[in-house]
Amino acid sequence: MVVKDTELSYLRRCVELAAEALEAGDEPFGSVLVSAGGEILAEDHNRVASGDRTRHPEFELARWAAAHMTPEERATATVYTSGEHCPMCAAAHAWVGLGRIVYVASSEQLADWLSQLGVSAPPVRTLPVNEVAPGVVVEGPVPEFTERVRRLHHRFHRR
């Protein structure tokens, strides 16, 4: 894994966004889209509590990128996120041609945490990003923030 110290601030922001989602009554996920030059271009958190289960931040960032960035800019951008992309978000990421993904917690870790809490499995199979989008460079988990993300999910599912 090649996550540089300078990238930790983006991941910290993802965890902050996940906490904002939790405070808004939503599942704790947050993501930021960063240009090749290090500029945060867009950010979002989960909004599935509205009833639209497709309102994942990674999917929203893919849509934003398709509307606001050239294919070349998308290819060199990085999506930082509190949790590894689900299959829907991984597909959106690949279809719009975004670059690298860096996540705090893996889908496998999340599935284990939810299983320990007795939470039912999601309706879509949990897969690593590269099972859905084999050409995307993916890095994670990032242990510096994993415990914080685990605690956010624990709080959400223990409400």
Secondary structure, DSSP 4 states (H G I P E B T S, - for coil): ----GGGHHHHHHHHHHHHHHHHTTS---EEEEE-TTS-EEEEEE--GGGS-TT--HHHHHHHHHHHHS-HHHHHH-EEEEEEPPPHHHHHHHHHHT--EEEEEE-HHHHHHHHHHTTPPPPSS----HHHH-TTS-EE---HHHHHHHHHHHHHHHT-
